[in-house]
Amino acid sequence: MMTWLLLLSGLLMALLSGVFLSFSDFVMRGLMQASAQAGSAGMVGLNRTVYRSVFMVLFVGFVPAAIGLSVWAFLQVDGPALVPILLGCMAYVAGVFAVTGFGNVPMNNRLDALAERADARAAYWPDYADRWTRLNHLRTAASAFAAAMWLIASNLL
């Protein structure tokens, strides 16, 4: 049963990582090629719609899943699968969820607060886009690492 749970978690985390990768690879670059007003307005729209998406279900749902996997692994797993399970959990909580909560979300909130002041939003946009994308690269790497760790662990059980 736990092999299947780790396999499913790894595959869903890989899907989540793909969403982060798409932003790092082409979404943000595309928005940055638009004018500052258009790019920042597009990002505000994306940020407002993400809260009602399947992405958000996975993103938030992986917090209790990672904690549960960690507790289960710590209490029940002996052998080589323990380390990758715990590493995957730590990578998600610290490298994805915490980076988002302490980095990307405050920036998103500031960009949204400037939505009615297009000139101020456009002035903030270059710094926002650069820093937000760097943080997103970290989330991409951390979620890909978590997926790999859980998929490896599923084969070690």
KOLPANU-660481 format. One line per field, with one value per atom (N, C-alpha, C): atom name; x, y, z. Coordinates in Angstrom, 3 decimals, m for minus. Layout:
N
atom	(CA  ...) .
px	(X  ...) .
py	(Y  ...) .
pz	(Z  ...) .
END
This chain:
157
atom	(N  CA  C  N  CA  C  N  CA  C  N  CA  C  N  CA  C  N  CA  C  N  CA  C  N  CA  C  N  CA  C  N  CA  C  N  CA  C  N  CA  C  N  CA  C  N  CA  C  N  CA  C  N  CA  C  N  CA  C  N  CA  C  N  CA  C  N  CA  C  N  CA  C  N  CA  C  N  CA  C  N  CA  C  N  CA  C  N  CA  C  N  CA  C  N  CA  C  N  CA  C  N  CA  C  N  CA  C  N  CA  C  N  CA  C  N  CA  C  N  CA  C  N  CA  C  N  CA  C  N  CA  C  N  CA  C  N  CA  C  N  CA  C  N  CA  C  N  CA  C  N  CA  C  N  CA  C  N  CA  C  N  CA  C  N  CA  C  N  CA  C  N  CA  C  N  CA  C  N  CA  C  N  CA  C  N  CA  C  N  CA  C  N  CA  C  N  CA  C  N  CA  C  N  CA  C  N  CA  C  N  CA  C  N  CA  C  N  CA  C  N  CA  C  N  CA  C  N  CA  C  N  CA  C  N  CA  C  N  CA  C  N  CA  C  N  CA  C  N  CA  C  N  CA  C  N  CA  C  N  CA  C  N  CA  C  N  CA  C  N  CA  C  N  CA  C  N  CA  C  N  CA  C  N  CA  C  N  CA  C  N  CA  C  N  CA  C  N  CA  C  N  CA  C  N  CA  C  N  CA  C  N  CA  C  N  CA  C  N  CA  C  N  CA  C  N  CA  C  N  CA  C  N  CA  C  N  CA  C  N  CA  C  N  CA  C  N  CA  C  N  CA  C  N  CA  C  N  CA  C  N  CA  C  N  CA  C  N  CA  C  N  CA  C  N  CA  C  N  CA  C  N  CA  C  N  CA  C  N  CA  C  N  CA  C  N  CA  C  N  CA  C  N  CA  C  N  CA  C  N  CA  C  N  CA  C  N  CA  C  N  CA  C  N  CA  C  N  CA  C  N  CA  C  N  CA  C  N  CA  C  N  CA  C  N  CA  C  N  CA  C  N  CA  C  N  CA  C  N  CA  C  N  CA  C  N  CA  C  N  CA  C  N  CA  C  N  CA  C  N  CA  C  N  CA  C  N  CA  C  N  CA  C  N  CA  C  N  CA  C  N  CA  C  N  CA  C  N  CA  C  N  CA  C  N  CA  C  N  CA  C  N  CA  C  N  CA  C  N  CA  C  N  CA  C  N  CA  C  N  CA  C  N  CA  C  N  CA  C) .
px	(0.824  0.000  0.866  1.909  2.748  3.574  3.907  4.621  3.774  2.490  1.582  1.368  1.303  1.137  2.358  3.537  4.761  4.843  4.460  4.464  3.497  2.292  1.302  1.779  2.336  2.856  3.974  4.859  5.957  5.463  4.486  3.948  3.197  2.404  1.694  2.660  3.724  4.725  5.451  5.695  6.319  5.410  4.110  3.145  3.214  3.244  3.370  4.682  5.741  7.033  6.968  6.209  6.045  5.353  4.414  3.765  4.786  5.577  6.619  7.609  7.987  8.925  8.369  7.077  6.505  6.623  6.435  6.598  8.057  8.979  10.394  10.864  10.336  10.821  10.235  8.914  8.361  7.268  6.520  5.448  6.024  6.957  7.523  8.315  9.043  9.772  8.809  7.688  6.684  6.078  5.746  5.193  6.205  7.490  8.525  8.779  8.422  8.591  7.498  6.385  5.311  5.715  4.957  5.228  5.059  5.681  5.583  4.131  3.342  1.922  1.185  1.416  0.714  1.209  2.526  3.074  2.620  2.679  2.269  0.768  m0.013  m1.470  m1.779  m1.036  m1.220  m0.897  0.184  0.579  m0.449  m0.988  m2.043  m3.217  m3.597  m4.697  m4.392  m3.172  m2.771  m2.825  m2.288  m2.266  m3.676  m4.601  m5.969  m6.706  m6.364  m7.082  m6.491  m5.246  m4.605  m5.294  m5.921  m6.551  m7.733  m8.287  m9.412  m9.004  m7.881  m7.369  m6.982  m6.849  m6.373  m4.955  m4.171  m2.817  m2.834  m3.746  m3.790  m4.164  m5.030  m5.385  m4.135  m3.358  m2.120  m1.109  m0.935  0.060  m0.179  m1.399  m1.728  m1.839  m2.386  m2.576  m1.286  m0.209  1.054  1.670  1.215  1.755  1.384  0.091  m0.212  0.272  0.299  0.801  2.275  3.060  4.495  4.718  3.954  4.078  3.688  2.601  2.162  3.171  3.731  4.766  5.986  6.352  7.507  7.270  6.111  5.787  5.747  5.062  4.979  6.373  7.198  8.542  9.378  9.309  10.095  9.703  8.399  7.917  7.958  7.838  7.617  8.689  9.503  10.410  11.813  12.298  13.701  14.344  15.531  16.239  16.410  16.775  17.204  16.100  14.845  13.761  13.547  13.979  13.729  14.320  15.570  16.252  15.592  15.331  14.695  13.281  12.548  11.214  11.346  12.220  12.392  12.981  13.924  14.499  13.448  12.595  11.522  10.555  10.217  9.307  9.919  11.186  11.855  11.991  12.294  12.431  11.123  10.010  8.723  8.383  8.447  8.033  8.932  10.258  11.178  11.388  11.580  11.954  10.804  9.601  8.438  7.462  6.929  5.871  6.391  7.522  8.058  8.550  9.211  9.661  8.460  7.410  6.200  5.604  5.445  4.793  5.572  6.897  7.721  8.324  8.279  8.877  7.872  7.313  6.443  5.125  4.474  3.160  3.235  4.172  4.240  4.472  5.263  5.473  4.188  3.471  2.190  1.203  1.173  0.256  0.603  1.887  2.297  1.919  2.163  1.799  0.301  m0.476  m1.934  m2.382  m1.730  m2.087  m1.839  m0.936  m0.629  m1.486  m2.440  m3.219  m3.951  m4.438  m5.185  m4.263  m2.997  m2.013  m1.059  m1.490  m0.771  0.676  0.926  2.303  3.194  2.689  3.466  3.679  2.646  2.770  3.812  3.787  4.746  6.171  6.321  7.655  8.183  7.307  7.698  7.959  7.349  7.352  8.748  9.725  11.021  11.686  11.678  12.252  11.436  10.120  9.222  9.514  9.498  9.643  10.978  12.031  13.357  13.428  13.037  13.124  12.128  10.902  9.871  10.333  10.935  11.398  12.546  13.478  14.566  14.009  13.043  12.416  11.689  11.086  10.379  11.335  12.542  13.545  13.820  13.910  14.136  12.966  11.737  10.568  10.540  10.945  10.995  11.975  13.170  14.196  13.781  13.229  12.840  11.708  10.727  9.617  10.063  10.960  11.496  12.312  13.088  13.867  12.941  11.876  10.922  10.278  9.881  9.288  10.265  11.497  12.504  12.733  12.818  13.059  11.917  10.680  9.540  9.430  9.755  9.724  10.828  11.999  13.087  12.682  12.124  11.703  10.648  9.746  8.701  9.302  10.454  11.135  12.008  12.288  13.132  12.324  11.031  10.211  10.015) .
py	(m1.201  0.000  1.262  1.280  2.471  2.656  1.562  1.684  2.466  2.135  2.828  4.278  4.532  5.910  6.759  6.202  6.925  7.119  6.113  6.229  7.322  7.318  8.345  9.726  9.820  11.108  11.603  10.712  11.093  11.572  10.874  11.276  12.611  12.793  14.066  15.214  14.939  15.975  16.324  15.341  15.610  16.491  16.260  17.115  18.547  18.701  20.027  20.684  19.923  20.442  20.926  20.242  20.653  21.999  22.271  23.587  24.660  24.419  25.382  25.548  24.452  24.514  25.351  25.207  25.988  27.488  27.891  29.307  29.731  28.921  29.260  29.236  28.319  28.125  29.116  29.350  30.198  31.177  30.900  31.824  33.169  33.148  34.413  35.116  34.364  35.004  35.658  35.010  35.595  36.850  36.812  37.996  39.135  38.805  39.850  40.462  39.748  40.312  41.323  41.228  42.206  43.509  44.543  45.790  45.545  46.385  46.229  46.279  47.129  47.223  45.928  45.431  44.221  42.990  42.848  41.693  41.629  42.769  42.784  42.561  43.097  42.858  41.380  40.758  39.327  38.506  38.886  38.154  38.341  39.541  39.760  38.836  38.723  37.827  36.372  35.936  34.560  34.312  35.257  35.099  35.050  35.779  35.784  34.490  33.854  32.640  31.370  31.421  30.208  29.683  30.560  30.125  29.192  29.167  28.287  27.284  26.600  25.682  24.343  23.348  22.031  22.157  23.055  23.287  23.579  24.431  24.826  23.642  22.776  21.571  20.721  20.510  19.737  20.469  21.762  22.551  22.529  22.785  22.795  21.367  20.474  19.096  18.353  18.773  18.100  18.437  19.478  19.778  18.664  18.371  17.260  15.915  15.759  14.507  14.319  15.369  15.269  15.013  15.681  15.456  14.015  13.551  12.174  11.153  11.383  10.479  10.463  11.630  11.709  10.927  11.120  10.415  8.916  8.527  7.107  6.527  7.217  6.710  6.606  7.629  7.641  6.488  6.179  5.134  3.726  3.606  2.282  1.799  2.678  2.258  2.026  0.838  0.510  0.279  0.727  0.445  1.653  1.384  2.451  3.420  3.081  3.970  5.142  5.012  6.054  7.403  7.409  8.674  9.401  8.748  9.507  9.996  9.239  9.709  11.009  11.002  12.191  13.363  13.097  14.168  14.790  13.964  14.476  15.352  14.916  15.700  17.038  17.017  18.270  19.200  18.640  19.457  20.158  19.439  20.068  21.160  20.839  21.797  23.033  22.830  23.973  24.626  23.823  24.371  24.785  24.321  24.697  25.520  24.917  25.589  26.830  26.711  27.866  28.955  28.575  29.581  30.328  29.612  30.254  31.203  30.711  31.505  32.725  32.601  33.716  34.540  34.027  34.733  35.155  34.175  34.481  35.140  34.638  35.176  36.635  37.034  38.464  39.346  38.869  39.635  39.701  38.588  38.575  39.551  39.561  40.466  41.925  42.227  43.606  43.988  43.086  43.362  43.583  42.755  42.904  44.218  44.617  45.884  47.076  46.913  47.984  47.907  46.980  46.741  47.982  48.796  49.991  51.160  51.023  52.071  51.506  51.520  50.848  51.318  52.599  53.093  52.530  52.495  51.951  50.454  49.759  48.320  48.066  48.857  48.697  48.994  49.951  50.265  49.122  48.455  47.327  46.064  45.950  44.728  44.163  44.933  44.321  43.633  44.281  43.661  42.441  42.592  41.489  40.282  40.477  39.372  38.661  39.420  38.821  37.995  38.584  37.876  36.723  36.943  35.911  34.699  34.941  33.840  33.088  33.794  33.106  32.217  32.732  31.911  30.723  30.913  29.830  28.748  29.139  28.129  27.224  27.819  27.041  26.095  26.587  25.721  24.585  24.878  23.851  22.755  23.157  22.178  21.374  22.048  21.358  20.363  20.747  19.823  18.659  18.901  17.806  16.846  17.410  16.585  15.745  16.362  15.619  14.490  14.775  13.737  12.585  12.914  11.870  11.040  11.698  10.976  10.010  10.467  9.599  8.461  8.721  7.643  6.625  7.110  6.185  5.364  6.020  5.315  4.263  4.563  3.583  2.311  2.431  1.248  0.548  1.219  0.626  m0.108  0.128  m0.558  m2.017) .
pz	(0.000  0.000  0.000  0.851  0.937  m0.328  m0.990  m2.265  m3.253  m3.316  m4.240  m3.829  m2.547  m2.072  m2.418  m2.236  m2.614  m4.119  m4.874  m6.333  m6.786  m6.248  m6.594  m6.164  m4.966  m4.487  m5.391  m5.783  m6.669  m8.021  m8.575  m9.880  m9.801  m8.751  m8.593  m8.314  m7.564  m7.315  m8.611  m9.455  m10.753  m11.601  m11.520  m12.227  m11.702  m10.399  m9.780  m10.204  m10.236  m10.667  m12.118  m12.934  m14.326  m14.450  m13.558  m13.568  m13.217  m12.183  m11.820  m12.979  m13.604  m14.724  m15.869  m16.155  m17.256  m16.978  m15.733  m15.396  m15.551  m15.084  m15.197  m16.654  m17.433  m18.793  m19.789  m19.752  m20.798  m20.375  m19.330  m18.955  m18.518  m17.583  m17.105  m18.207  m19.023  m20.121  m21.098  m21.343  m22.227  m21.635  m20.349  m19.697  m19.666  m19.512  m19.462  m20.837  m21.903  m23.241  m23.566  m22.871  m23.057  m22.379  m22.617  m21.897  m20.404  m19.589  m18.134  m17.684  m18.307  m17.929  m18.273  m19.492  m19.926  m19.174  m19.019  m18.315  m16.871  m16.196  m14.786  m14.649  m15.575  m15.531  m15.755  m16.667  m16.897  m15.665  m14.979  m13.770  m12.662  m12.518  m11.522  m11.813  m13.085  m13.459  m13.144  m13.446  m13.126  m11.625  m10.865  m9.410  m8.826  m9.400  m8.875  m9.220  m10.324  m10.717  m10.104  m9.658  m9.153  m7.891  m7.143  m5.890  m6.105  m7.284  m7.595  m8.666  m8.434  m9.441  m8.819  m9.668  m9.233  m8.679  m9.270  m8.783  m7.284  m6.844  m5.433  m4.542  m5.027  m4.257  m4.022  m5.081  m4.934  m4.066  m4.325  m3.614  m2.107  m1.681  m0.252  0.283  m0.515  m0.076  0.205  m0.435  m0.192  1.161  1.827  3.161  4.144  4.342  5.252  4.716  3.399  2.823  3.159  3.017  3.318  4.805  5.648  7.097  7.435  6.840  7.065  6.570  5.399  4.883  5.796  6.310  7.214  8.490  9.088  10.338  10.088  9.021  8.691  8.476  7.688  7.394  8.658  9.485  10.718  11.637  11.701  12.608  12.027  10.703  10.122  9.149  8.621  7.553  8.104  7.882  8.152  6.798  6.654  5.415  4.525  3.295  2.401  1.950  2.091  1.644  2.593  3.832  4.829  4.427  4.031  3.715  2.547  1.403  0.319  0.654  1.458  1.855  2.642  3.641  4.477  3.688  2.810  1.981  1.072  0.485  m0.368  0.406  1.611  2.452  2.828  3.235  3.611  2.407  1.253  0.043  m0.281  m0.126  m0.439  0.568  1.840  2.863  2.849  2.777  2.835  1.479  0.446  m0.853  m1.737  m1.422  m2.231  m1.394  m0.340  0.424  1.144  1.829  2.569  1.625  0.542  m0.435  m1.007  m1.293  m1.811  m0.782  0.446  1.490  1.923  1.948  2.418  1.288  0.066  m1.059  m2.115  m2.828  m3.957  m3.557  m2.524  m2.141  m1.695  m0.844  m0.506  m1.735  m2.672  m3.902  m4.721  m4.789  m5.505  m4.868  m3.541  m2.838  m3.115  m3.132  m3.422  m4.852  m5.803  m7.196  m7.316  m6.630  m6.672  m6.041  m4.953  m4.293  m5.212  m6.152  m7.103  m8.368  m8.404  m9.620  m10.110  m9.213  m9.611  m9.962  m9.647  m9.962  m11.008  m12.247  m13.328  m13.462  m13.265  m13.388  m12.281  m11.061  m9.944  m10.123  m10.606  m10.854  m11.941  m12.991  m14.083  m13.616  m12.707  m12.176  m11.315  m10.587  m9.730  m10.552  m11.698  m12.493  m12.807  m13.272  m13.607  m12.407  m11.252  m10.054  m9.631  m9.667  m9.321  m10.208  m11.513  m12.460  m12.276  m12.065  m11.882  m10.598  m9.486  m8.199  m8.133  m8.602  m8.574  m9.369  m10.524  m11.371  m10.709  m10.080  m9.367  m8.260  m7.503  m6.466  m7.087  m8.223  m8.887  m9.380  m9.807  m10.169  m8.968  m7.792  m6.570  m6.314  m6.484  m6.286  m7.306  m8.529  m9.566  m9.177  m8.783  m8.406  m7.181  m6.175  m4.942  m5.190  m5.994  m6.264  m7.146  m8.100  m8.917  m8.046  m7.120  m6.194  m5.316  m4.779  m3.943  m4.743  m5.972  m6.819  m7.023  m7.346  m7.570  m6.314  m5.169  m3.918  m3.616  m3.794  m3.501  m4.500  m5.759  m6.761  m6.485  m6.111  m5.733  m4.519  m3.510  m2.297  m2.594  m3.517  m3.853  m4.421  m5.061  m5.601  m4.565  m3.460  m2.415  m1.351  m1.299  m0.271  m0.625) .
END
